[in-house]
Structure formats: C-alpha cells, structure tokens
Amino acid sequence: MDTIEHHSFLDAVGLYCPEPVMLLHVEMRKIKADQILKVEATDPSTTRDIVKFCQFLGHELIQQKEEDEHYFYWIKKKKSELRYN
C-alpha cells in the first residue's frame, strides 16, 4: 500500500492527542480537492480520531494500516462545495 500516490505528507510521529488531528486539519487546508495526504503517526488514538475526522468533514479515508507501531493513513480531500450568498 505504500505505492499510493500522495501529494503531501504529514509526519505526526511522536505527537499525542490532540496534536495529530490538529495538524491534519491544517494540512488538509493546504491541499486541493481530490489530492491525497499521507499521514504517519505513532499515537494509537489516531486509529479512532482520524477516522472520525474524515467522517465528520467528508474526506475519504482511502487506506489505513499499522506497521511496527506506526499508523499510516491516506486521505483524499473532498471536493469543495459551492456556496451562494
């Protein structure tokens, strides 16, 4: 699964809740719709928090995996919604 092409990478290794999700929110704002962000973390709570983040904000969690106590996520940013005032 490491072959999933991604446009940006967030290194959250060594960070603990709530930092990984806070940084994830910042990084998602930097990328364009339909681009993929890869996240690497060591906090086991990310297995819950990142899934909920994606569900709540509508981003697609393409893949997640655990390897040697490191957690990897590939997240596709949702398409922007048109807003009319």
C-alpha positions as CSV (number, residue, x, y, z in Angstrom):
1,M,0.0,0.0,0.0
2,D,3.0,2.3,0.2
3,T,2.6,2.8,-3.5
4,I,-0.5,5.0,-3.2
5,E,0.5,8.3,-4.8
6,H,0.1,11.2,-2.5
7,H,0.5,14.9,-2.9
8,S,1.5,15.9,0.6
9,F,2.8,14.2,3.8
10,L,2.2,14.8,7.5
11,D,4.7,13.5,9.9
12,A,2.9,13.1,13.3
13,V,5.4,10.6,14.7
14,G,5.9,11.2,18.5
15,L,2.9,13.5,18.8
16,Y,-0.1,12.7,21.0
17,C,-3.8,13.6,21.0
18,P,-4.9,16.2,20.0
19,E,-1.8,17.3,18.1
20,P,-2.0,14.8,15.1
21,V,-5.6,15.8,14.3
22,M,-4.9,19.5,14.8
23,L,-2.0,19.3,12.3
24,L,-4.1,17.2,10.0
25,H,-6.8,19.9,9.9
26,V,-4.1,22.5,8.9
27,E,-2.6,20.2,6.2
28,M,-5.9,19.4,4.6
29,R,-6.5,23.2,4.2
30,K,-3.2,23.4,2.2
31,I,-4.0,20.8,-0.4
32,K,-6.5,21.0,-3.3
33,A,-9.7,19.0,-3.6
34,D,-9.1,15.4,-4.7
35,Q,-5.5,15.5,-3.7
36,I,-4.2,12.8,-1.2
37,L,-2.4,13.4,2.1
38,K,-0.4,10.6,3.6
39,V,-0.1,10.7,7.4
40,E,2.3,8.8,9.6
41,A,1.6,8.7,13.4
42,T,2.6,6.7,16.4
43,D,-0.3,7.6,18.7
44,P,-2.8,4.7,18.8
45,S,-5.7,7.1,19.3
46,T,-5.3,8.2,15.7
47,T,-7.0,5.0,14.7
48,R,-10.2,6.4,16.1
49,D,-9.6,10.2,15.8
50,I,-8.5,10.3,12.1
51,V,-11.4,8.0,11.1
52,K,-13.8,10.3,12.9
53,F,-12.2,13.4,11.4
54,C,-12.7,12.0,7.9
55,Q,-16.3,11.0,8.5
56,F,-17.2,14.3,10.1
57,L,-15.6,16.5,7.4
58,G,-16.4,14.3,4.4
59,H,-12.9,13.4,3.4
60,E,-12.3,9.9,2.0
61,L,-10.0,7.7,4.0
62,I,-8.6,5.7,1.2
63,Q,-6.4,3.3,3.2
64,Q,-5.1,2.9,6.7
65,K,-2.5,0.4,8.0
66,E,-0.4,-0.3,11.0
67,E,3.2,-1.4,10.8
68,D,5.7,-1.7,13.7
69,E,3.5,0.6,16.0
70,H,3.4,3.2,13.3
71,Y,0.0,4.1,11.8
72,F,-0.4,5.2,8.2
73,Y,-3.4,6.9,6.6
74,W,-4.1,8.1,3.0
75,I,-6.8,10.7,2.9
76,K,-8.4,12.2,-0.2
77,K,-9.6,15.7,0.3
78,K,-13.3,16.2,-0.5
79,K,-14.4,18.3,-3.4
80,S,-15.3,21.9,-2.5
81,E,-19.0,22.6,-2.1
82,L,-20.3,25.7,-4.0
83,R,-21.7,28.3,-1.7
84,Y,-24.0,31.0,-2.7
85,N,-24.8,34.1,-0.6
